[in-house]
């Protein structure tokens, strides 16, 4: 602009003025205050909390901020990379490139707390604690879409602002500038500036629902498939997020392009999309083995000696049809599913929804529904094999398995010789030839631990058979105690039911009249659930 305050010029009597979780970037003023121009606020304060003031230009002084009266409070904020062109011809030592609060009335103070100011000349900073002064914060110089509704500058690897905030900060914001889905604290300690940085090398923002790989990554043309390919070629781990305009949309996979192969650490995060995102392979056309298409993700770095991390959050994976194991996901790596829905997928083998072998497994707030393991397949919803040497490798919590079917064992879940913990899980209405709910197979070390969960009302192909809900596999040694109850469970029947009746807090052989579970439905949240109806024994137990 031709005057003062390229972005904002504020003054006059009143209350303190606050800039919170915001970015002020790329503005210019012909006079003072390329970003902010503050005047006549005495005795009030201008505050910038969890914000970034970067790459602004003043024609004279105060490239980032020019403070005439009052005071400026910086809290967990960055003021850096701004420029002052010194049109008045003052000695360079009197030019404030980032902040000018000395060549002003009354020499007002800048009160800084856990903040970064790169150029402190003319800043007159009164330090509180935890500041980093005179240092380049290593921001991405390009203002761009890093997720959320507004453009931002992210911190680059090696930035001194990473995890440099107050580790005991009282009442921190829940999210950073980008809003829902972008937690303000990711790695125990808050970052300085407007954007919290994940432990990722590259962040790709998908901005089209079209499934393509045409090499055009311009604005509005980066597909999920292209982002996965770019992430594979990058030094991981990497993250994929989605433009908010894709909320509630469907990515319809193209059969000619096949499954998406993940070979490096990758987080596919649709958690910021209010109405979620569907990734659908149902109309992808005929595939191998006569099945109608292909799975959605295959996760394998090709090295059995190393494990990469792959996660999906806030998305629905639907309609995968694989000629082998894993209808939606076939993973040989560490796998995490958060607030995800795995629905109506089919595998000609184990793991109608997900096949997971090796590495850690973490499933939270997710729903597996309507998945099928065909022929002699085990694990209609999930087939899992986690390492025995690490007790924390397999955890499923606050999740639902409903309406899945296995041609052989484990309609809901098949634990193949691993360590698996089920906590606050509902497993109902699943079907198999043996063990409609959960089947645990293995040796004396194998363990399926269950706490505060419902495993009941599952069915078998032959209703005259036994073992509807909790079942040791027919191949498991008779002396292998592969189920352990930690208490407060509601269990139906099965050859492992005695493992639950002795804990003193669980109930076995529960009936539909006792459980009174509602249908699988939208009861709030990102995934469908079974809501206990009034009078259910599941309420307040």
N, C-alpha and C positions, 0 to 999 in steps of 0.2 A: 504494500500500500504506500501511498505518498506521504503519510504522516508517521505516527508512532504506534507500536504494537501490531506486528504483522499478523498475529493470530488473535490476540485479545488485548484490549486496553481497558483497565478498570480503575475506578477511583470514586471518591465521595464517601461521606460518612455512612456507617451501617455496620453490619456484622462482618465477621471474618469471611473471606472468599476462598473457596476450596476447589482445587483441581484434583480429582480422585481417579485413579486407575485409568489414566488417559495418556495419549501421545500427542505432543505438539511438535510437528516436524515439517520442514520444507517451506516455512513462511518467511516473509521478508518485509522490512519496513525501511523507508527512505531515511528515517531519522533514527530514534532510539528504540530498543526493544524489538528485535526481530521476531521473537516468540511472544513474550509477555511484556507489557508496559504497565507498571503499577504506580499510581500517583494518588496523593491526598487520601491515603487510607489511615493515616495516623489518628488514633493509636492502634488501629486494627491491623490484622495480619492477612497476608496472602499465603495460603497453604498449597503445597503440591505433595500429595500422598500417593505412593506406589505409581508414580508417573515417570514418563521419559520426555525430556525436552532436548531435541537433537536436530542438527542440520538446519538451523534457522540463521538468517542473516540480517544484521542491522546496518544501515548506511553509515551510522556514526558509531555508537557504542552499545554494549548490552546485547550481544548477538542472540543469546538465549532469553535473558531476563534483564530488564532495566527497572530498577527499584528507586523511585523518587522519595517517597516517605513511607512510614510504617515499617513493617518487617516481613521477611519472607521465611516461611518454615518449610524445610525439605524433610520429608520422612520417607525413607525407603525409595528415594527417587534419584534419577540420573539427569544431570545437566551437562551435556558434552557435545563436542563436534560442531559447535555454533561458531559464527564468524562475525566480526565487527570491522567495517571498512574504514572507519575513522575519517569521515568526511570533514570533520572540524580541524583535522591536522594536529591533534594532540600527540604528545610523545607516546610511543608505543607502550611504554610502561604504565600509561594512564588509560589504556583501552581495555575494557572488559569484554572478552570474546564470548564467554559463557554467561557471566553475571556481572553487571555493574551496579554496585550499591554504595560506592564511595564518592563518586563525582555527583552526589545528590544532596538534597537538603537534609541536614542532621546526621549524615553518615549512618543510615539505618543498617541494622544487622541482618545477616542471613543465619538463621538458626538451623543447623543441620544435624540429623539423626539417622545413622545407617544409610547414608546417601553418598553419591559420587558426583564430584564436580571436577571436570578434567582440567580446565584453565581457571585458576583461582585468582588471577590478577584482577584487582578492583572488586573482589567479591566480599571482602570484610566478613568472613565466616566466623561465627561463634559456634564452636563445636560442642555438641552434647556427647555423643559416643558413637563408635562404630563406623566412622566415615572413612572413605577412601578418596583422597584428594590428589590432584595432579597426575592422574593415571587414566589412560585410554580404557574405556569400558568394553571395547571390542564388540560393538553392536554391528549387526548386519546393516550395511549402509543403505540398503534398498528398502524403502517403505513398501510393504506388500501384504497380500492376503496370507496370513499365517493361521487362519481359522477365526471364527467369530464374525461379527458384523462390521468390524472396522479394521483398517490396515495397521500394522505394527512393525516395529524393529525388534527382532529377537536377538538374544545374546549368542555370540559365537562361542565355539569351543575354546576353553582357556580364559574366558572372560573373568576378571576379578570380581564381577558382580554376582557370579553364580554362588548360591548358598552363602552369601555374605551378609544377609540380613540378621535381625535379632532372633536368635534361636529360641528365645522365650517371649516372643512378641505376644502381647495380650490382644485377644479378639482380632485375629488376622482376617482379612477378607476371605470369603469362601472361594471366589474365583478371581482370576486375573482380568485384564481389560477385555479379553475375548468373551467372557461370560460363561454360561453353563457349559460344563464339559471340560473346562480348563482350570483345574484346581490351582489355587494360589500357592499351596505348598505341596511340592512333589517329592522331594528327597530330604525330608526331615527339617531342613532349614530354608526359609524363604529367600528368594532372590531379590536383588535390588532392581527397581525399574517397573515398567508397566506389564511386562510379560514374564511369566514363569517358564523356565526352560526345562523340558524333559531331557532324559539322558539319551537323546537321539542325535545322530549325525546329520540327517536330512529330514525335513518335513515337507511332504507333498500334499497339496490341497486339491482334491478331485473336484472338478466343477462341471462335469457333464454326466448324464445318466447313460449315454451311449457306450456300448461295449465295443471298443476299437483299439487298434494298434497301428496308427497311421503315421506316427512320428511327429505329429503336430501337437506340441505341448503349450500352445499359446493360450491366452485367457479364454475360458469357456470351452476348452478342447482337451483338457487332461482327464483321461478316463481312469477308472480304477485299475484296469489291466495294465495301462501304460505306467501308472504310478508303481505298481508291483514290479514291473520290469526295471524301471529306473532305480527302485530300492534295491533290487538284486544286484545291480551294477555298482551300487554305492557301498562305501565302507560303512557297514551298519554299526549299531542298530539304527533303524529308521522308523518314521511314523507317517501314516497316511491319515489325513482328516478330510472333511467334506464341507463344501460350500453350504452355508445355511439354506440357500435357495433349493437344495436337493432334499430338504426335509420332507418325509412322507413319500418320496419317490421310489421307483423300482429300477434297478440296473438289470436289464434283461440280457442274459449272457448269450453270446453267439456261438453256436455249435461248431462252426468252422474254426474257431480260435481255441476251443478245448478248455481244459481246466487251467487255473492260474497256479503256476509253480512258484513257491516261495523258497528261496535258497539262502536268505540272510535274515538276521534279526529284524522283526517287523511288527509294528502295532497298527492295526486297522481300527480306527477309532471314529465311530459315528455317534458317540455319546453326546455331542453338542447339538445333535439334530432333535428338536422337540418331538417330532412325529416319527423318528427313527428312519431306517433305510432298509429296503428289501434287495437282496442279491439273489436273483431267480434264474435257475437253469432249466425250468420246466418246459420252456418252449425252444430249447436249444437244438432240437432235431435228433435224429437217430445217431446213436453212438456205438461203441464196441459191445459185442455180446447181445445185440438186439435191444438194449435198454435205450430209453428215450433221452440220450444226451450224455452228460459227464458230471463228475463231481465238481465242486466249486473251487476248493483249495487243496493242493497237495504240498505238504511242508517237509522239505528234506534238503539239507545242505550237502548231501552226498558223502559226508565224513562221519563214520560211526564213532570216531574218537572225540567228536565235539558235539555240543548241543547248542542250537540257537533258540531264541525266544520268539514265539509267535502268539499274538493275541488279537481277539476280535471283541469290540465293545459296541453295544447299542445297535447292532444290526440283526436282521432276520436272514438266515441262510435257508433257502427253500428250493425244492424241486431238483436237487442234485440226483443224478442216476449214474452210478458207477458200475462198471463191469467187474470191479474188484472190491476190496474192503474200503469202507468209508464213503457213505453217500454224499455228504457235504464236505467233510474234512478228512483227509488221510494224513496223519501227522506222525513223524518219527523224531520229533523234537519236543522242547518244552512248550506246553500249550496252555493258554489262559482264555477263558470266555467270561465276559462280564456283561450282564444285562443283555444277553444275546438270546435269540430264538432259533432253534434248529428244528425245522418243521418240514414234514412231507418229503423227506429224502429217502432214497432207496439204494441199497448196495447188494450186489450179487456175491454176498459173502458176509464177513463180520462187520459190525458197526454200521447199522442202517443210517444213523445220523453222523456219528463221529467214530473214527478208528484212531486210537492213540497208543503208540508203542514207544517205550523209552522216555526218559526225561520226566519232568514234573508236569502235573495236571492240576489246574486250578479252575473250577467252575463256580461262579457266584451269581446269584440273582438271574438265573437263566432258565429257559424252558425248552425241553425236548418233547416234541409232540408229533405223532403220526409218521414216524420214521420206520422203515422196514428193512430187516436183514433177511434176504431171500435164501431159499434152498436150505442148506445146512448151516446158515449163518448164525452166529451168536451175537448178543447185544443189539437188540432192535434200536434202542436209542444210542447207547454208548458201549463200545468195547474198549477196555483199558488195560494196559500192562505198564505198571510203574515200577521203578527199581526197588528191590527189597532192602537195599543197604541204607536208605534214607527214609525215616518214618514220616517226614513231612512232604513227600513227593506227590501224594494224591489227596485232594480235598475238594468236595462238592458241598456247597452251603447255600441255603436259602433259594433252592431251585426246585423245579417241578419236572417230573417225567410222567407223561400221560399219553396213552393211545399208541404206544410203540409196539412193534411186533417182531419177533425173531423166529426164523424157521426151525431153530434148534433150542438153544438155552439162553435165558436172560432177556425177557421181553423189554425191560427197562434198561438194565445195566448188566454187563458181564465183566467181572473183575478177573482178569486172567493172570493169576499168580503174583499179584502186586500188593501194595499197601494202599488202601483206599479208605478215606474217612468221609462219612455222610453226616452232615449236621444241618438240622432244620430243613429237611428235604421231604417232599411229598412224591411218592412213587405209587401210582394207582392207574387202573384201567389199561395196563399193558398186558400183552399176551405172548406166549411162547409154547413150544412143545413141552419144555421142562423149565420150571422157574419163571413164571410170568413176570415177577417183579425184579428181584436181584439174584443173580447167581454168582457165587464166589468159588473159584477154581484154583487149586494150587497144592502146596505142601504145608508142612508145619509152620513155615514162616509167613505164609500168606494170611492176610487179615483184612476183613471188611468191618470197619468200626462204625457204629451207628449211634447217633445221639439226637434226641428230641425230634424224631422223624416219624412219618407215616409211611409204612410199606404194607399196603392192604388193598383188597378188592381187585387184584390182578387175576388173570384167567389163563387157562391152558387150552390147547387145541382139543384135547380130550378131557372133558369136565370130570370124568371118573378117575383121572390120575390125581396124585398128591403133589404138593409142593408149589402152591400158587404164588407165594410171595417171597420168602427168604429160603434159598436153597443152596446147599453145598452141591457142587457139580457131581454128576454121576461118576466122573473120573477122579474125583478128589479122594485121597486115602481116608478111610473111615475114621482114623484117629486124628485127622486134621481139623482143628477147631477154627474154621475160617471166618466165623462171624463173632464179633464182640459187641455187646451192648454197654453203652456208657450211661444209659438210663433215659427215662421219660420218652419212650417210644410207643407207638401204636402199631402193632404187627398183626398180620393175618395168620397164614399157615405156612408150613414148609418143614423140611427136615432139619432146619437150623432154628426152629422156633424155641427150643429149650434154652438156647443161648440168651434169649430175651426174657424168659419168664422168671429167671432167678435174680434179677437185679433189684427187685423190690419196688421199682417205680414204673416199669413198662407194663403194658397190657398186650396179651396175645389173643389170637382167634377173634379179633374184633370184627364186627359186622357192618354192613352198610347202614343199618338202622341206628347203630351207635355213632358212626362217623358223620353221617349226614353232610357229605361233601357236595357242594354245588358243582355245576358243570365247569369245564375248562372255559374261562371267560376273561374278559377285560375287567379286572377288579381294581384298576388303578396301577400306575407304574408302567414300565416299558414292556413287560411280558405278561402273558396270560397265566392264570392261576386257578386252583380249586379253592373256593372260599367255604370254610366250615359254616353250616347254617345254625341258627339258634337251636340249642339243645345238644349240639355235637360234643362228644367227649374230648374233642381236640381243643376246645376253648378253655383257656386258663388252666391247662394241665401241664 
